Amino acid sequence: FVSYGGTSGLSNDRLLLLYGFCEHDNLEDEYHICTVDTPIDWAQAIKPVRGQDQGPQRQQLWEGLIPRHVVFKRDGVDAGTMKRMRLLVAVAHGEIPDTRPQGSFDQSISLENELAVWSALVSVCYQELKRYAEFELRQLGGIASHDIDPDRAYIAGVFLDGKKRILTETIGRLQHFSKVSRACGQVTTVWVAPEER
């Protein structure tokens, strides 16, 4: 089994253009957002139990719960990914959310944090639109120089048009969520996993 996307660094739009096929699970069709290391005084942020300083042990516990990066797949954003994104941004802002099973996660995230999440997701979508625009320019250059098969270029173009339409609609929805958050306070949003749509 050869994973063209995973081994050669080709996303599905490139595979369609060069080979005429795409992969269902392509590692190159994922986005990664990493945390910016923020100095947090864990011993002060989390109160010791029964008067004992358990800062180092509790720090290890929290560091095990807090994600250092979040992966977005191009087929959608599920509820778990959205929760990790909100937690990641909260930590970057210096907040210590309650991640215990019995804790109320939504209530522990500030409005500022939620607005940062909307902004980060919009940024991801815009970066992808920019990537597609650059890809199309290279594709047109390849067709003009006869380096690219026109039929494959057409298939890749249909794929790109669909992705651009989805990204544009997603940006509009995220900007709407951001406006509602600013006007009315924190928004509760249910993200449905792609397989449940």
C-alpha positions as CSV (number, residue, x, y, z in Angstrom):
1,F,0.0,0.0,0.0
2,V,1.4,3.4,-1.0
3,S,0.1,6.5,0.6
4,Y,0.8,9.2,-2.0
5,G,-0.5,12.0,0.3
6,G,1.3,10.8,3.4
7,T,4.7,10.0,1.8
8,S,5.0,12.6,-0.9
9,G,3.3,15.5,0.8
10,L,0.5,15.8,-1.8
11,S,-3.0,16.9,-0.7
12,N,-6.0,15.7,-2.6
13,D,-6.2,18.6,-5.0
14,R,-2.6,17.9,-6.1
15,L,-3.3,14.1,-6.4
16,L,-6.3,14.8,-8.6
17,L,-4.3,17.1,-10.8
18,L,-1.2,14.9,-11.1
19,Y,-2.7,11.4,-10.9
20,G,-6.5,11.7,-11.4
21,F,-7.5,10.2,-8.0
22,C,-7.6,11.2,-4.3
23,E,-7.4,9.5,-1.0
24,H,-10.1,9.2,1.6
25,D,-7.8,9.7,4.6
26,N,-5.0,12.0,3.4
27,L,-2.7,13.3,6.1
28,E,-2.0,16.4,4.0
29,D,-5.7,17.3,4.2
30,E,-5.4,18.3,7.8
31,Y,-4.7,21.6,9.5
32,H,-2.6,21.9,12.7
33,I,-2.9,24.8,15.1
34,C,-0.2,24.8,17.8
35,T,-0.1,26.5,21.1
36,V,2.1,29.4,21.9
37,D,3.9,28.6,25.2
38,T,2.5,30.8,27.9
39,P,4.2,31.1,31.3
40,I,1.6,29.9,33.8
41,D,2.3,29.7,37.5
42,W,0.5,26.4,38.1
43,A,1.2,26.2,41.8
44,Q,-0.6,29.6,42.3
45,A,-3.3,28.9,39.7
46,I,-4.4,25.7,41.3
47,K,-4.9,25.7,45.0
48,P,-3.1,23.0,47.0
49,V,-5.2,20.2,48.6
50,R,-5.4,20.3,52.4
51,G,-2.7,22.8,52.8
52,Q,0.0,20.7,51.0
53,D,1.9,22.2,48.0
54,Q,1.2,19.7,45.2
55,G,2.0,22.1,42.4
56,P,4.4,19.9,40.5
57,Q,2.1,16.8,40.6
58,R,-1.0,18.9,39.6
59,Q,1.0,20.6,36.9
60,Q,1.7,17.2,35.3
61,L,-2.0,16.4,35.5
62,W,-3.1,19.6,33.8
63,E,-0.4,19.4,31.2
64,G,-1.7,15.9,30.4
65,L,-5.2,17.3,29.9
66,I,-4.3,20.5,27.9
67,P,-3.7,19.9,24.2
68,R,-0.6,21.4,22.6
69,H,-2.1,21.3,19.1
70,V,-5.4,20.9,17.4
71,V,-6.0,19.1,14.1
72,F,-8.7,20.2,11.7
73,K,-9.6,17.8,8.9
74,R,-10.9,19.4,5.7
75,D,-14.1,17.3,5.9
76,G,-15.4,19.2,8.9
77,V,-15.0,20.3,12.5
78,D,-16.5,17.9,15.1
79,A,-17.5,18.6,18.6
80,G,-14.3,17.2,20.2
81,T,-12.0,19.3,17.9
82,M,-14.0,22.4,18.7
83,K,-13.7,21.7,22.5
84,R,-9.9,21.2,22.2
85,M,-9.6,24.4,20.2
86,R,-11.4,26.4,22.9
87,L,-9.3,24.9,25.6
88,L,-6.1,25.6,23.7
89,V,-7.0,29.3,23.2
90,A,-8.1,29.5,26.8
91,V,-4.6,28.4,28.0
92,A,-2.9,30.8,25.6
93,H,-4.9,33.5,27.3
94,G,-3.8,32.4,30.7
95,E,-7.1,30.9,31.7
96,I,-7.4,27.7,33.7
97,P,-10.6,26.0,32.5
98,D,-12.4,23.3,34.5
99,T,-11.8,20.2,32.4
100,R,-13.1,17.7,35.0
101,P,-15.9,15.4,33.8
102,Q,-18.2,17.0,36.4
103,G,-17.0,20.5,35.6
104,S,-18.9,22.9,33.4
105,F,-16.5,23.5,30.5
106,D,-18.7,26.0,28.6
107,Q,-19.2,28.2,31.7
108,S,-15.4,28.3,32.4
109,I,-14.5,29.8,29.0
110,S,-14.7,33.6,28.7
111,L,-16.3,35.6,25.9
112,E,-12.8,36.8,25.0
113,N,-11.7,33.2,24.5
114,E,-14.7,32.4,22.3
115,L,-14.0,35.4,20.1
116,A,-10.4,34.3,19.7
117,V,-11.7,30.9,18.6
118,W,-13.9,32.4,15.9
119,S,-11.0,34.5,14.8
120,A,-8.6,31.6,14.6
121,L,-11.0,29.4,12.6
122,V,-11.6,32.3,10.1
123,S,-7.8,32.6,9.8
124,V,-7.5,28.9,9.0
125,C,-10.2,29.2,6.3
126,Y,-8.6,32.3,4.7
127,Q,-5.2,30.6,4.6
128,E,-6.7,27.7,2.7
129,L,-8.4,30.0,0.2
130,K,-5.1,31.7,-0.3
131,R,-3.4,28.3,-0.9
132,Y,-6.1,27.4,-3.5
133,A,-5.6,30.7,-5.3
134,E,-1.8,30.1,-5.5
135,F,-2.4,26.5,-6.6
136,E,-4.8,27.6,-9.4
137,L,-2.2,30.0,-10.8
138,R,0.4,27.2,-10.9
139,Q,-2.2,24.9,-12.5
140,L,-2.9,27.4,-15.3
141,G,0.8,27.8,-15.9
142,G,1.2,24.1,-16.2
143,I,-1.7,23.8,-18.7
144,A,-0.3,26.6,-20.8
145,S,3.1,24.8,-21.0
146,H,1.4,21.4,-21.7
147,D,2.9,19.9,-18.5
148,I,-0.6,19.2,-17.0
149,D,-3.3,17.0,-18.6
150,P,-6.4,19.2,-19.2
151,D,-8.8,16.5,-18.1
152,R,-7.1,16.1,-14.8
153,A,-7.0,19.9,-14.5
154,Y,-10.7,20.0,-15.0
155,I,-11.4,17.4,-12.3
156,A,-9.0,19.2,-9.9
157,G,-10.8,22.4,-10.7
158,V,-14.2,21.0,-9.8
159,F,-12.8,19.8,-6.5
160,L,-11.3,23.2,-5.8
161,D,-14.5,25.0,-6.7
162,G,-16.4,22.9,-4.2
163,K,-13.9,23.4,-1.4
164,K,-13.8,27.2,-2.0
165,R,-17.6,27.3,-1.8
166,I,-17.5,25.4,1.5
167,L,-14.7,27.6,2.9
168,T,-16.5,30.8,1.9
169,E,-19.8,29.7,3.5
170,T,-17.9,28.6,6.6
171,I,-16.2,32.0,6.9
172,G,-19.6,33.7,6.7
173,R,-21.0,31.5,9.4
174,L,-18.0,32.0,11.7
175,Q,-18.2,35.8,11.2
176,H,-21.9,35.6,12.1
177,F,-21.1,33.7,15.3
178,S,-18.5,36.3,16.2
179,K,-21.0,39.2,15.7
180,V,-23.6,37.4,17.8
181,S,-21.0,36.8,20.5
182,R,-20.0,40.5,20.5
183,A,-23.6,41.6,20.6
184,C,-25.2,39.1,22.9
185,G,-22.5,37.3,24.9
186,Q,-21.1,33.8,24.7
187,V,-22.7,31.5,22.1
188,T,-23.4,27.8,22.6
189,T,-22.8,26.0,19.3
190,V,-23.3,22.4,18.6
191,W,-20.8,21.1,16.0
192,V,-22.0,17.9,14.3
193,A,-19.5,15.3,13.2
194,P,-19.2,14.9,9.4
195,E,-20.5,11.3,9.6
196,E,-23.6,12.4,11.4
197,R,-24.6,15.1,8.8
